[in-house]
């Protein structure tokens, strides 16, 4: 390569003297090599005596560039110059280096909270999450945790009936025998469904607004009071039109009002933003959590994330072909709590790996439900996501389709196990984690402070990630956390059953939202505006959450009536039910908003005496 480099050597050195290139991580090995290169720019020697850290270069370059004679270390000048310039170019692309004063190659850390401002926050944050504040302590703690967990699984392997490691070292998880139901809840479930009061879908929105005032958060984006007549009614009709997929044109034709499609569309464009919709969702969620019944389905300590395809116009910058679904569109990505209520949703293009949005959904959720465990499918996980979730105090527990093909990582090369040794294929690079621990903490503190979104950061790290040191460090930390999770996954059948049960809830929720999108179950919205795609998903969530809250209120009333009649109803029986009931709902016909609501005794419903 020297013959190509030689003709540009003078220009490259001029460029190197002109630009102020700095490291954007804690690793300064390449910067020190660059400074040494500039000092020796006029040297004619073929070999330079120096003992430099060349860890930034690939091993082939290190072998070619370095020589050792006795105790002396030499650098082969021509190879060294070529190697340094190539690595400078690669690390500028990977954002490991930055050019001060540049736009395209600026220091991405400028978007983060300065490290000086992070230092006062660090002790309390690390103590709260029980993670070390220094890289050295982190490596000791993580290595010990990995060692203890692997030894525990290795020791208990003979007693784990469902786990078998065959002669080739391939793990096999046997299916567990189906457990007999402890209690027969068929009769109670049938009685509840049969006594649910018949309701029109639009009446549900009116009823829930009466108790939560969710429509009251909408209004002119300027912040002034709405000037339209009967604003709350207009917002309810608008939510119904967009949330059901009917759209303003079709919805206006079925409404017994002097209301036009333009009036609904105008309210959507001028009086609603995604942030307002999130506030409306939070009002419904917070009221939902006041009732006793949802607590038999889940305590809100975990959430499940999953995406479902929604078609959009193909003449759109965000429209992409999805290889799994075999069609063009975008992804409605939902975060659903373990008690079925939807916490947060967003719209992402098909080409985006769903895992980049999984953490952001939890951080954007401002409701009273704050889960610290997140479940997902294969698309909702990656090693970098495992690492960031761990540093944010979130436990990622996905259902991974190809988990058998994933590598388990040893704490050290010398570590060996009696039974499960064949599972471990590689060793953790602890030095990389220790070096960049400060960088990783700065990133997560910036995410918590709202300076940068986790999804934007993951997209940035995913670009040219093979040479991005921060990404490599996060990936190495992710190997540790993922290995710990996989060891639990293969050794605890209850954990596997819990993950399956929780991920099934979000699948049920996706089917529920499809049922509510009866106006057009395939196309999300007749628009090419990405913000309108986001709003359409959130409108659908508002309707879904409102229906679930209404179902909880109605179910609580039915259960109280059954108890008064002498039925003995337990929490185990009710845990097999769900708020995703639809048989009693009427979606079609003429849509009339009757703002007169007959109040019910919600205080008694909230205190439902369940054994």
C-alpha positions, 0 to 999 in steps of 0.5 A: 500500500506504500506506493499508493500512500507515498504520492499523497503523503505530504498532503495527508501530513498537511491535513493532519497538522491543520485539523485538531483531531481528538478521541471521543472515548477514553481510549487515546492510543491512536491520538498518541500514535498520531502525535508521535507520527507528527514528531517523526514526520521529517525522519528518513529512518526506516526504523524508529525506536519506540514502544507504542500502544498499537491496540487500535490497529488490527493484528496483521498491522501490528505484526507488520509494524512492530519489531523487537530486538532484545529489550528494544522496540522498533517501529517500521516507519513506512508501515506505521505511517500507512497504518495510522492514516488508515486507522484515523480514517476508519475511526473518524467514520466510526465516531471514535475520533472527532474533528474540533470545529467540524460538523460532519465529524463533530464530537458526539459527546457534545450531545451528552451531559458533560462528564463534569456534570455527571460526576455529582449524579454518579454516586446516587445513580450507581447506588440506586442500581447497585452498579459500580461507578468505576470500570475496575470495580465493574469488571470485578463485580460482573466477572464474579456474577458470571462465575457464580451463575455458571457454577450454579447452573453447572452444579444443578445440571443433573437435576434439571430434567428439561435441559439436555446437552447432547454429545455434540454439545448442543443444548436441548430444552424439553417441553414441560408436561402441561399442568392441570388447572388448579381451579375451573374458572369456565363457569365464572368466565362465562357468567362474566361475559354473559352479563357484560352490558351492551355498549356502543364503541363511541359511548365507551369513549364518552364514558371514559372521558367522564371519569378521566377527562382524557379528551381535555388534554387536546387543544390548540398547539399554541396553548390558547383555549379552543375556539370551536364549539363543543370542543370535547365532543369534536375531540371524541369524534376525531379520536374515533374517526382516526383510531378506528381507521375510518378516517374523517371522510367515512366517519363524517358520513355516519355521524348525525351531526352537521360535522364535515370531514374537514372539521375533523381533519382540521381538529386533528392537524391543529389541536393534536400532537403525539405529546398530547396523545401520550398525556391522554393515554396516561390519564386512562392508564392512571385511572385503570390502576386504581381498580383492584381487578387489573392487579390479578393480571399483573402488577405493572412491574413488567412490560412487553414490546412487540411490533405489528405491520401497518400498510402505508402509501408506497410513495413514502420515504418511510415505506419499506418492504418487510421481509418477514411480513412479505409486504410494504409498510411500517411497524406499529411498535407497542409497549404493553404492561403485564396487566394488558394496558398499553403504555406507549406506542410509536411508528418505525420504518420496516428497515429499523431493527425493533430493538432500538425502540424497546428502551425508549418506549419505557423511558417515554412512558410517564404514567403511574406504571413504571416497569423495570422488566421488559419482554420482547421477541427476537427482534426486540433484543441485541447485545448493545440493548442488553447492555444499555438496559442493564445500565438503566436498571431495566431487566431485558428478558426476551423470547429469542427464537435462535437462542441455541446459536448464541454464544455463551461467554466464559469469565476467563480462558482458563475456566472450565465446567463439568457439565455445561462447558460445551455451551461456552464458545468465547471469553469476555474482553474485560479490558474493553469494558473497564476502559470504556465504563466511564463512556458508557455511564456518561451515555446512560446518564445523558439518556436519563437526563433526556439529552439524547434518545436511546433510539437515536443513540442505538441507530448511531452506534449501529452505523459502522459499529464494527469499529466503534469502540463505544459500541464494541464496549457496550456489545462486550458488556451485553455479552455478559448480561445476555450470558447471565440471562441465557443461563437463567433461561435454560435452567429455570422452566418457570422463567421460560413459562413466564416469558411465553405467557407475557409475550402472548399478552402483547400478541393478544393486544395486537389482535385487539387493536386490529379488531378496533381498526375496523374502518381499515385494518390494513392501511394505518392512515391516508397520509404520507406524513410520518407524524400522522402515522404516529398519531394514528397509532396513538389514537388506536391506543387511546380507544383500546385503553378506553375499552379496557378501562370500561371493561374493567369497570363493567367486569368489576360490577358484574363480579360484585353482583355475582359475589352478592349472589353467593358465588365464591370468586378467587383471584386465580379464577379471575387471572385467566380472564382479560380486559380484551373482551369485544363480544358486547361491543357494537362498532357499526351504525350511526354514531351519536355522541351523548355526553349525558353519563349515568355515574356508577359507584366506582369506589366500590369497584376499585375496592373489589374484595378478591381473595 
